[in-house]
Amino acid sequence: MKTAIINKIRALFLTGAKYTAKELNALVGFNDSRKAISVLRSTGMKISDLRLPNHCKLYWYVPDNNQLNLWKGLNDGI
């Protein structure tokens, strides 16, 4: 799997939007975004999914709220 395709899909998820595999395929010009999602999940990226009534799955990134955020609280109390 090409790293460039995985990075494009990662960047799309980091926008906070939700996508079906078909939408991701169209956006990145790839025909198996489900494989890229699998690779991203195996690297630790939390991607949730929900089966829609039309039997497609909707995928989205779930940010880890426990990650260190160096900027959070920087301007607190000012």
C-alpha positions as CSV (number, residue, x, y, z in Angstrom):
1,M,0.0,0.0,0.0
2,K,1.4,3.4,-1.0
3,T,2.2,5.7,1.9
4,A,1.0,8.7,0.0
5,I,-2.6,7.3,-0.2
6,I,-2.6,6.4,3.5
7,N,-1.4,9.9,4.4
8,K,-4.1,11.5,2.2
9,I,-6.8,9.4,4.0
10,R,-5.3,10.2,7.4
11,A,-5.4,13.9,6.5
12,L,-9.0,13.7,5.5
13,F,-9.9,12.0,8.8
14,L,-8.0,14.6,10.8
15,T,-10.4,17.3,9.4
16,G,-13.1,15.7,11.6
17,A,-15.4,14.8,8.7
18,K,-17.1,11.4,8.3
19,Y,-16.7,9.4,5.1
20,T,-17.9,6.2,3.4
21,A,-15.3,4.0,1.7
22,K,-16.8,5.1,-1.6
23,E,-16.4,8.8,-0.8
24,L,-12.8,8.2,0.3
25,N,-12.0,6.3,-2.9
26,A,-13.3,9.2,-5.0
27,L,-11.4,11.8,-3.0
28,V,-8.0,10.1,-3.1
29,G,-8.3,8.3,-6.4
30,F,-7.9,4.8,-4.9
31,N,-10.1,1.7,-5.1
32,D,-9.7,0.2,-1.7
33,S,-9.8,2.7,1.0
34,R,-11.0,0.0,3.5
35,K,-7.4,-1.4,3.3
36,A,-6.0,2.0,4.1
37,I,-8.4,2.3,7.1
38,S,-7.2,-1.1,8.3
39,V,-3.5,0.1,8.0
40,L,-4.3,3.3,9.9
41,R,-6.1,1.4,12.6
42,S,-3.1,-1.0,13.0
43,T,-0.8,2.0,13.5
44,G,-3.0,3.2,16.4
45,M,-5.3,5.7,14.8
46,K,-8.8,5.4,16.3
47,I,-11.3,5.1,13.5
48,S,-14.9,4.3,14.4
49,D,-17.5,3.1,12.0
50,L,-21.3,2.7,11.8
51,R,-23.3,0.6,9.4
52,L,-25.8,2.8,7.6
53,P,-29.3,1.6,6.5
54,N,-28.0,1.3,2.9
55,H,-25.4,-1.2,4.3
56,C,-22.5,1.1,3.7
57,K,-20.2,1.9,6.6
58,L,-19.5,5.5,7.7
59,Y,-16.0,6.0,9.1
60,W,-14.6,8.8,11.3
61,Y,-11.6,9.6,13.4
62,V,-12.0,9.6,17.2
63,P,-9.4,11.9,18.7
64,D,-7.5,10.6,21.8
65,N,-8.4,13.1,24.5
66,N,-5.6,11.7,26.7
67,Q,-2.9,12.9,24.3
68,L,-0.6,15.6,25.6
69,N,-1.6,19.0,24.2
70,L,1.2,21.5,24.6
71,W,-1.0,24.5,23.7
72,K,-4.0,23.7,25.9
73,G,-4.1,26.0,28.9
74,L,-1.3,28.2,27.6
75,N,-3.5,31.4,27.7
76,D,-5.6,30.4,30.8
77,G,-5.8,33.1,33.3
78,I,-4.8,35.9,31.0
